[in-house]
Amino acid sequence: MPKRGGTEVFRITGARQGLADDVRGRQRRYIISMTVRTLSVIAAAVLWNVERHVAVVALALGILLPYVAVVIANAGRESAPSLPSTFVPTPVRPALGAEGAETAPEADRAHGRN
């Protein structure tokens, strides 16, 4: 959509997340995963003689979570669903209807224009 000076207005709503924000988010997810893993290993050690079934589940979580956390952290940047439109298109003005096109030759003949 052109502004007063004829310049185009660009959209940035479809832009990807910045690299620093992406890395920060992946680091945060990894730290949370490792904290849950540490707590589950501690819970497995504490509950081993008290509630063996819960301790085994906590131990399995502690064993599997590092792999999942690394895969999630190394997944990379999100992919843009599609390239964003670079500018807002100019609104299309409606064309003359069929009525205006049919009456124009009749008006030309009336004024002597062929």
C-alpha positions in Angstrom: 0.0 0.0 0.0 1.7 3.2 -1.1 2.0 6.0 1.5 2.0 9.7 0.8 5.4 9.7 -0.9 4.7 6.6 -2.9 6.9 4.4 -0.7 5.8 0.8 0.1 4.9 -0.4 3.6 6.8 -3.6 4.5 5.4 -6.3 6.8 7.6 -8.0 9.4 4.9 -10.0 11.2 6.0 -13.1 9.2 9.7 -12.7 10.0 11.5 -15.5 11.8 12.6 -15.2 15.4 16.0 -13.6 16.0 19.0 -15.8 16.4 19.8 -14.7 19.9 16.2 -15.3 21.0 16.2 -18.7 19.4 19.4 -19.7 21.1 18.2 -18.4 24.4 14.9 -20.4 24.1 16.7 -23.6 23.3 19.1 -23.1 26.2 16.2 -22.5 28.5 14.4 -25.7 27.4 17.6 -27.7 27.8 18.2 -26.4 31.4 14.6 -27.2 32.3 15.0 -30.7 30.9 18.2 -31.3 32.8 16.7 -30.0 36.0 13.8 -32.5 35.7 16.3 -35.2 34.9 18.4 -34.4 38.0 15.3 -34.4 40.2 14.1 -37.7 38.8 17.5 -39.4 39.5 17.4 -38.0 43.0 13.8 -39.2 43.4 14.8 -42.7 42.1 17.7 -42.9 44.7 15.5 -41.7 47.6 12.5 -43.9 46.7 14.4 -47.1 45.8 13.8 -48.8 49.1 10.4 -47.2 49.7 8.4 -47.4 46.5 10.3 -49.4 43.9 7.8 -48.9 41.0 8.0 -45.1 41.3 11.8 -45.3 41.6 12.1 -47.4 38.4 9.9 -44.9 36.5 11.9 -42.0 37.8 15.1 -43.8 36.9 13.8 -44.5 33.3 12.9 -40.8 33.0 16.4 -39.9 34.2 18.0 -42.1 31.6 15.8 -41.1 28.6 15.5 -37.4 29.3 19.1 -36.4 28.3 18.7 -37.9 24.8 15.3 -36.1 24.3 16.7 -32.8 25.7 19.7 -32.9 23.3 17.6 -33.7 20.3 15.2 -30.8 21.2 18.1 -28.4 21.9 19.8 -29.3 18.6 16.7 -29.2 16.5 17.7 -25.8 15.1 15.8 -22.8 14.2 12.1 -23.0 13.4 11.4 -23.0 9.7 9.3 -20.2 8.3 6.0 -21.6 7.0 6.4 -19.7 3.8 8.2 -16.6 2.7 6.4 -13.6 4.1 4.9 -11.0 1.8 7.3 -8.2 1.6 4.8 -5.4 1.2 1.1 -4.7 1.6 -0.4 -4.9 -1.9 -2.1 -1.8 -3.4 -5.9 -2.1 -3.2 -7.5 -2.9 -6.5 -9.9 -0.4 -7.8 -13.1 -1.8 -9.3 -13.3 -1.7 -13.1 -16.2 -0.3 -15.0 -19.1 -2.7 -15.2 -20.4 -4.2 -18.4 -23.1 -1.6 -18.5 -20.6 1.2 -19.0 -18.9 -0.7 -21.8 -22.1 -1.2 -23.7 -23.4 2.3 -23.5 -20.1 3.9 -24.7 -20.4 3.0 -28.4 -24.0 4.3 -28.4 -22.8 7.6 -27.0 -20.0 7.8 -29.6 -22.5 7.3 -32.4 -24.8 9.9 -31.0 -22.0 12.4 -31.2 -20.9 11.4 -34.6 -17.8 9.5 -33.6 -17.4 6.0 -35.2 
